Amino acid sequence: MSGKDYIGDVMGIRFNAQKVNELIDQSGFKKMHIATRLNASQATFRRWMNEETPIPFVKVVELKKLLEKEVVVSLDDLYEDDEK
């Protein structure tokens, strides 16, 4: 994947894993189920949620669509300004 696959590299924002984890807890979905639905291994999903590796924007959109079946969520909830 190229750097353009990661919206934070272009827009100066970063994935808000803490907020996403809260939304996952509210949704009632198991993280293993979400990883499977995103076609990601559990290890990859864990690295995304721990902000060890960037999550591709397309996966963020898929995650939003999955979560919004159970909780109110917008793309703004999934990102925050990158102050680094």
Long-range contacts (C-beta under 8 A, 24 or more apart in sequence): 1-56, 5-56, 5-57, 5-58, 6-54, 6-55, 6-56, 6-57, 7-57, 7-60, 7-79, 8-54, 8-79, 8-82, 9-54, 12-81, 12-82, 13-79, 13-80, 13-81, 13-82, 14-51, 14-79, 14-80, 14-81, 14-82, 14-84, 15-48, 15-51, 15-54, 15-55, 15-60, 15-78, 15-79, 16-77, 16-78, 16-79, 16-80, 17-48, 17-49, 17-50, 17-51, 19-77, 19-78, 19-80, 20-49, 20-63, 20-77, 20-78, 21-49, 23-67, 23-71, 23-73, 23-77, 24-67, 26-70, 26-71, 27-67, 27-69, 27-70, 27-71, 28-70, 29-66, 29-67, 29-70, 34-63, 34-66, 37-62, 37-66, 38-62, 38-63, 38-66
